[in-house]
Amino acid sequence: MSKPTTFEQGPIRPPSESRSLLLRFTRNCPWNRCSFCPVYKKSTFSRRPLAEIKKDIDAVRAILDDLSRLSWSMGFAGELNAAVLRRVFSDPAYDACYRHVAAWRICGDGAVFLQDANNLIMRTKDLTEALRYLKQQVPGITRITTYARSSSLARKTIEELRDMHDAGLDRIHVGLESGSDRVLTFVHKGVTAAEHIEGGRKAIEAGMTLSEYVMPGLGGRAWSREHALETARVLNAVDPHFIRLRSLRVLRRTPLYDEVQKGTFVPLSDDEMVAEIRLLIEHLEGIRSTLASDHIANLLEAVEGTFPEDKPRMLAVIDEYLKLPEDERLLFRLGRWGSAVRTVDELKEPYLRARLERARRELEVETGKDLESLITELGDQYI
């Protein structure tokens, strides 16, 4: 371990990047004003110097080299396998960075995710140089992904974005949240629907895979319909590779929670959220996007598929839930937010249903609250 073997990591990554190597190219969020987001509110944005980023990349390479030597010493001729992984995780001489790299190399698929919130704010020259250095120093990379803001994508030229793609940046995750300018302004997103469209189209034209994150419920009760329809309009114009649902949960540590307390924002119920998602999907037309419900905040995990072929099935999943009697919907929500069920069909299992009925009775007796408020609290706390 003659070379530095520690590197910096940020606080979050998308669920779809759970097996990715995490490297921090910038710190925190340069915008940091979105009223629904709790992540970076007490942190200051800063750009990491290129030399510092390269030093972190060198640390990853040094760890990989050390792991290879460890494998040889264990008699595996440099192969990184489950036995090597167990050794790294059981030996206190190996820190969190070693464990992360070992797990990535042995259990991952070669993907790398660049943290934090918007690395496209870097100078194109610096970002492309860092990307090329990463691919040069770390063998076996299959994909490089980052978060970005639509406004940053829109400001870049197609040539700049192509340079990034050629240097190795394959995929962009964008927090679209809403296509309604009124909603975007209310939550201080700092971007317009037109910028969402321009930025998304540019990313795709440059050859990148684009994931757009949509936040059902962000318009509250006042703008729910507008939020769904305008978001569908923007997505239809962009046709991203992925549409990822992230249903709104208003956390206490966010500015949006203060709006709820003042009565200037009324959140949707779970059932209203599901109805809004249905309206969104109903108006998604002429696209080939894949919709993913890959987050626990989404009540109906089974609402996913590729347009246009899976659209009828996704709508059918929603309709199956909405047609349930209210008591059945409450029981499903209890099971979903309590991690007991994932699909409506699971309510048909007698043993599981009996457990949920028992849990419902016990909760009502112990708390003295009605089931609707209990389930809402459970969902907020769990998420």
C-alpha positions as CSV (number, residue, x, y, z in Angstrom):
1,M,0.0,0.0,0.0
2,S,2.7,2.5,-1.0
3,K,0.4,4.9,-2.9
4,P,-2.6,6.8,-1.5
5,T,-5.6,4.6,-1.4
6,T,-8.4,6.9,-0.2
7,F,-10.8,8.9,-2.3
8,E,-13.7,11.2,-1.8
9,Q,-17.4,10.2,-2.2
10,G,-20.6,12.2,-2.0
11,P,-23.8,11.6,-0.1
12,I,-26.2,10.1,-2.8
13,R,-26.5,8.2,-6.0
14,P,-29.5,6.9,-8.0
15,P,-30.9,3.5,-7.1
16,S,-30.0,2.3,-10.6
17,E,-26.3,3.0,-9.8
18,S,-26.3,0.8,-6.7
19,R,-23.5,-1.4,-8.1
20,S,-21.5,1.5,-9.6
21,L,-18.1,2.8,-8.5
22,L,-18.7,6.2,-6.9
23,L,-16.3,9.0,-7.6
24,R,-16.8,12.6,-6.6
25,F,-16.0,15.2,-9.3
26,T,-17.7,18.2,-7.7
27,R,-19.0,18.8,-4.2
28,N,-22.7,19.3,-3.4
29,C,-25.1,21.2,-5.6
30,P,-24.4,24.5,-7.4
31,W,-28.1,25.4,-7.4
32,N,-29.3,24.0,-4.0
33,R,-32.6,25.9,-3.9
34,C,-35.2,23.3,-4.8
35,S,-37.8,23.4,-2.0
36,F,-38.5,19.6,-2.1
37,C,-34.9,18.5,-1.8
38,P,-33.2,18.0,1.6
39,V,-29.8,16.6,0.4
40,Y,-27.4,19.6,0.1
41,K,-29.2,22.3,2.1
42,K,-26.5,22.8,4.7
43,S,-23.6,22.3,2.3
44,T,-21.6,24.7,0.1
45,F,-20.9,23.8,-3.6
46,S,-17.3,23.7,-4.7
47,R,-15.4,22.6,-7.8
48,R,-12.7,20.0,-7.3
49,P,-9.5,20.8,-9.0
50,L,-8.6,18.5,-11.9
51,A,-5.4,17.4,-10.1
52,E,-7.5,16.4,-7.1
53,I,-9.9,14.4,-9.2
54,K,-7.0,12.6,-10.9
55,K,-5.5,11.8,-7.4
56,D,-8.7,10.1,-6.5
57,I,-8.6,8.1,-9.7
58,D,-5.1,7.1,-8.9
59,A,-6.2,5.9,-5.5
60,V,-8.8,3.6,-7.2
61,R,-6.1,2.2,-9.5
62,A,-3.7,1.7,-6.5
63,I,-6.5,-0.2,-4.7
64,L,-7.1,-2.4,-7.7
65,D,-3.3,-3.1,-7.9
66,D,-3.2,-4.0,-4.2
67,L,-6.2,-6.3,-4.6
68,S,-4.5,-8.1,-7.4
69,R,-1.4,-8.6,-5.1
70,L,-3.7,-9.8,-2.3
71,S,-5.2,-12.3,-4.7
72,W,-1.8,-13.7,-5.7
73,S,-0.8,-14.0,-2.0
74,M,-4.0,-16.0,-1.5
75,G,-3.2,-18.4,-4.4
76,F,-5.7,-17.1,-6.9
77,A,-3.2,-15.8,-9.5
78,G,-4.6,-12.2,-9.5
79,E,-8.3,-13.3,-9.8
80,L,-10.6,-11.1,-7.8
81,N,-13.3,-13.5,-6.5
82,A,-15.6,-14.0,-3.5
83,A,-12.8,-15.3,-1.3
84,V,-10.8,-12.1,-1.9
85,L,-13.9,-10.0,-1.2
86,R,-14.5,-11.8,2.1
87,R,-10.9,-11.2,3.1
88,V,-11.2,-7.5,2.4
89,F,-14.5,-7.2,4.4
90,S,-13.2,-9.2,7.3
91,D,-9.8,-7.7,7.7
92,P,-9.8,-4.3,9.5
93,A,-6.7,-3.3,7.6
94,Y,-8.9,-2.6,4.6
95,D,-11.0,0.6,4.9
96,A,-14.3,1.7,3.3
97,C,-12.6,2.7,0.1
98,Y,-11.0,-0.7,-0.4
99,R,-14.3,-2.4,0.4
100,H,-16.1,-0.2,-2.1
101,V,-13.7,-0.9,-4.9
102,A,-13.5,-4.6,-4.2
103,A,-17.3,-5.0,-4.2
104,W,-17.5,-3.0,-7.4
105,R,-14.8,-5.0,-9.2
106,I,-16.1,-8.4,-8.0
107,C,-19.9,-7.9,-7.8
108,G,-20.5,-4.9,-10.1
109,D,-21.0,-4.6,-13.8
110,G,-18.2,-2.1,-14.5
111,A,-20.4,1.1,-14.2
112,V,-19.1,4.3,-12.7
113,F,-21.2,7.1,-11.3
114,L,-19.8,10.5,-10.9
115,Q,-21.0,12.5,-7.9
116,D,-22.3,15.1,-6.9
117,A,-25.4,17.0,-8.2
118,N,-24.3,18.6,-11.5
119,N,-20.8,17.8,-12.9
120,L,-21.7,19.5,-16.2
121,I,-21.0,22.7,-14.5
122,M,-17.3,21.8,-14.9
123,R,-15.4,23.3,-17.8
124,T,-15.8,20.9,-20.7
125,K,-12.0,20.7,-21.1
126,D,-11.5,19.6,-17.5
127,L,-14.4,17.2,-17.5
128,T,-13.3,15.5,-20.7
129,E,-9.7,15.2,-19.5
130,A,-10.9,13.7,-16.2
131,L,-13.1,11.2,-18.1
132,R,-10.2,10.1,-20.4
133,Y,-7.9,9.8,-17.4
134,L,-10.4,7.6,-15.6
135,K,-10.8,5.2,-18.5
136,Q,-7.1,5.1,-19.0
137,Q,-6.3,4.4,-15.3
138,V,-9.1,2.1,-14.3
139,P,-9.6,-1.0,-16.6
140,G,-12.9,-2.7,-17.1
141,I,-15.2,0.4,-17.1
142,T,-18.4,-0.3,-19.1
143,R,-20.4,2.9,-18.5
144,I,-19.9,6.3,-16.9
145,T,-22.9,8.3,-15.6
146,T,-23.5,11.6,-13.9
147,Y,-26.3,13.8,-12.6
148,A,-26.9,17.0,-14.5
149,R,-29.3,19.9,-14.7
150,S,-31.3,20.6,-17.8
151,S,-30.1,24.2,-17.8
152,S,-26.5,23.1,-17.8
153,L,-27.2,20.7,-20.7
154,A,-28.9,23.5,-22.6
155,R,-26.0,25.9,-22.2
156,K,-23.5,23.4,-23.6
157,T,-23.1,23.1,-27.3
158,I,-23.7,19.9,-29.2
159,E,-20.0,19.7,-29.9
160,E,-19.1,20.0,-26.2
161,L,-21.6,17.3,-25.3
162,R,-20.2,15.0,-28.0
163,D,-16.7,15.6,-26.7
164,M,-17.9,14.5,-23.3
165,H,-19.5,11.4,-24.8
166,D,-16.5,10.6,-26.8
167,A,-14.4,10.9,-23.7
168,G,-16.6,8.3,-21.9
169,L,-19.7,10.0,-20.5
170,D,-22.4,7.5,-21.6
171,R,-25.4,8.4,-19.4
172,I,-27.0,11.5,-17.9
173,H,-29.5,11.5,-15.0
174,V,-31.6,14.7,-15.0
175,G,-34.1,15.8,-12.4
176,L,-36.9,17.0,-14.7
177,E,-39.4,16.9,-11.8
178,S,-42.1,18.7,-13.7
179,G,-42.9,20.1,-17.2
180,S,-45.1,22.9,-15.7
181,D,-43.4,26.3,-15.6
182,R,-45.8,27.2,-12.8
183,V,-44.8,24.2,-10.7
184,L,-41.1,24.6,-11.5
185,T,-41.2,28.3,-10.4
186,F,-43.1,27.4,-7.2
187,V,-40.5,24.8,-6.1
188,H,-37.6,27.0,-7.1
189,K,-36.3,24.5,-9.6
190,G,-34.4,27.2,-11.5
191,V,-35.2,25.8,-14.9
192,T,-38.0,26.1,-17.5
193,A,-39.9,23.6,-19.5
194,A,-38.2,24.9,-22.6
195,E,-34.8,24.3,-21.1
196,H,-35.8,20.8,-20.1
197,I,-36.7,20.1,-23.7
198,E,-33.6,21.7,-25.2
199,G,-31.2,20.1,-22.7
200,G,-32.8,16.7,-23.1
201,R,-32.7,16.8,-26.9
202,K,-29.1,17.9,-26.9
203,A,-28.0,15.0,-24.6
204,I,-29.7,12.5,-26.9
205,E,-28.3,14.1,-30.0
206,A,-24.8,13.9,-28.5
207,G,-25.2,10.1,-28.2
208,M,-25.8,9.9,-24.4
209,T,-28.4,7.7,-22.7
210,L,-30.9,10.0,-20.9
211,S,-32.8,9.3,-17.7
212,E,-35.4,11.9,-16.7
213,Y,-36.7,11.9,-13.2
214,V,-40.3,12.9,-12.7
215,M,-41.9,13.7,-9.4
216,P,-45.6,12.9,-9.2
217,G,-47.4,15.0,-6.6
218,L,-45.1,18.0,-7.0
219,G,-47.9,20.2,-8.1
220,G,-50.0,19.5,-5.0
221,R,-53.7,19.5,-5.3
222,A,-53.8,22.9,-6.9
223,W,-51.8,22.0,-10.0
224,S,-52.0,18.2,-10.1
225,R,-53.6,18.1,-13.5
226,E,-51.4,20.8,-15.0
227,H,-48.3,19.1,-13.6
228,A,-49.2,15.7,-15.2
229,L,-50.2,17.1,-18.6
230,E,-47.3,19.5,-18.9
231,T,-44.8,16.9,-17.8
232,A,-46.2,14.5,-20.4
233,R,-45.9,17.3,-23.0
234,V,-42.2,17.8,-22.2
235,L,-41.4,14.1,-22.1
236,N,-43.1,13.6,-25.5
237,A,-40.9,16.3,-26.9
238,V,-37.7,14.8,-25.4
239,D,-38.4,11.1,-25.7
240,P,-35.8,10.1,-23.1
241,H,-34.4,6.6,-22.9
242,F,-35.7,6.3,-19.3
243,I,-38.5,8.0,-17.3
244,R,-38.0,7.4,-13.6
245,L,-40.8,8.0,-11.1
246,R,-40.0,9.6,-7.8
247,S,-43.3,10.3,-6.0
248,L,-43.1,13.3,-3.8
249,R,-42.7,12.9,0.0
250,V,-42.5,16.2,1.8
251,L,-39.8,15.7,4.4
252,R,-39.7,17.9,7.5
253,R,-36.2,19.2,6.7
254,T,-37.2,20.8,3.4
255,P,-38.5,24.3,2.6
256,L,-41.6,22.7,1.0
257,Y,-42.6,21.3,4.4
258,D,-42.9,25.0,5.6
259,E,-45.3,25.6,2.7
260,V,-47.4,22.7,3.9
261,Q,-47.5,24.1,7.4
262,K,-48.6,27.5,6.1
263,G,-51.3,25.9,3.9
264,T,-49.8,27.2,0.7
265,F,-49.1,23.6,-0.5
266,V,-51.5,20.7,-0.1
267,P,-49.9,17.3,-0.8
268,L,-51.7,14.6,-2.6
269,S,-52.9,11.5,-0.9
270,D,-51.4,8.2,-2.1
271,D,-54.5,7.5,-4.2
272,E,-54.5,11.0,-5.7
273,M,-50.8,10.4,-6.6
274,V,-51.7,7.1,-8.3
275,A,-54.5,8.9,-10.3
276,E,-52.0,11.6,-11.3
277,I,-49.5,9.0,-12.5
278,R,-52.3,7.5,-14.6
279,L,-53.0,10.8,-16.2
280,L,-49.3,11.3,-17.0
281,I,-49.0,7.8,-18.6
282,E,-52.3,8.3,-20.5
283,H,-50.9,11.3,-22.2
284,L,-47.4,10.0,-23.1
285,E,-47.6,9.5,-26.8
286,G,-45.2,8.9,-29.7
287,I,-42.2,7.9,-27.5
288,R,-40.0,4.8,-27.0
289,S,-39.0,5.5,-23.4
290,T,-38.8,2.9,-20.7
291,L,-40.7,4.0,-17.5
292,A,-39.3,2.7,-14.2
293,S,-40.8,2.8,-10.7
294,D,-37.5,2.0,-9.1
295,H,-38.0,3.7,-5.8
296,I,-39.8,2.9,-2.6
297,A,-41.6,6.2,-2.7
298,N,-43.8,4.8,-5.6
299,L,-46.8,3.0,-4.3
300,L,-47.3,0.8,-7.3
301,E,-43.9,-0.8,-8.1
302,A,-45.4,-2.8,-11.0
303,V,-46.1,0.4,-13.1
304,E,-43.2,0.0,-15.4
305,G,-42.5,-0.9,-19.0
306,T,-41.6,0.4,-22.4
307,F,-43.7,2.7,-24.6
308,P,-45.8,2.1,-26.6
309,E,-46.2,-1.6,-26.2
310,D,-46.5,-1.7,-22.4
311,K,-48.7,1.3,-22.0
312,P,-52.0,-0.6,-21.8
313,R,-50.6,-3.0,-19.1
314,M,-49.3,-0.1,-17.0
315,L,-52.7,1.6,-17.1
316,A,-54.3,-1.7,-16.2
317,V,-52.1,-2.1,-13.1
318,I,-53.2,1.4,-12.0
319,D,-56.9,0.7,-12.7
320,E,-56.7,-2.6,-10.8
321,Y,-55.6,-0.6,-7.7
322,L,-58.0,2.3,-8.1
323,K,-61.0,-0.1,-8.6
324,L,-60.3,-1.8,-5.2
325,P,-62.7,-0.9,-2.4
326,E,-61.3,1.8,-0.1
327,D,-60.7,-0.8,2.7
328,E,-58.6,-2.9,0.3
329,R,-56.5,0.1,-0.9
330,L,-55.8,1.0,2.7
331,L,-54.7,-2.6,3.5
332,F,-52.4,-2.6,0.4
333,R,-50.8,0.7,1.4
334,L,-50.2,-0.6,4.9
335,G,-48.4,-3.6,3.5
336,R,-46.5,-1.6,0.9
337,W,-45.2,1.0,3.3
338,G,-44.5,-1.7,5.9
339,S,-42.4,-3.6,3.4
340,A,-44.8,-6.6,3.5
341,V,-46.2,-6.5,0.0
342,R,-45.1,-5.2,-3.4
343,T,-48.1,-6.0,-5.7
344,V,-51.9,-5.9,-5.3
345,D,-52.0,-9.6,-6.1
346,E,-50.2,-10.4,-2.9
347,L,-53.3,-9.4,-0.9
348,K,-54.8,-12.6,-2.2
349,E,-52.4,-14.7,-0.1
350,P,-54.5,-15.7,3.0
351,Y,-51.5,-15.8,5.4
352,L,-50.2,-12.5,4.4
353,R,-53.6,-10.9,4.4
354,A,-54.2,-12.2,7.9
355,R,-51.0,-10.6,9.1
356,L,-51.9,-7.3,7.6
357,E,-55.4,-7.4,9.1
358,R,-53.8,-8.2,12.5
359,A,-51.3,-5.4,12.2
360,R,-54.1,-3.0,11.2
361,R,-56.1,-3.8,14.3
362,E,-53.1,-3.6,16.6
363,L,-52.0,-0.2,15.2
364,E,-55.5,1.3,15.6
365,V,-55.7,0.0,19.2
366,E,-52.2,1.1,20.2
367,T,-52.3,4.6,18.7
368,G,-56.0,5.5,18.7
369,K,-55.6,7.0,15.3
370,D,-57.5,6.2,12.1
371,L,-55.8,3.9,9.6
372,E,-55.5,6.6,6.8
373,S,-53.4,8.9,9.0
374,L,-51.4,6.0,10.3
375,I,-50.5,4.8,6.9
376,T,-49.5,8.2,5.7
377,E,-47.2,8.6,8.7
378,L,-45.7,5.2,8.1
379,G,-45.0,6.0,4.5
380,D,-43.3,9.3,5.3
381,Q,-41.1,7.7,8.0
382,Y,-40.2,4.7,6.0
383,I,-39.1,6.7,3.0
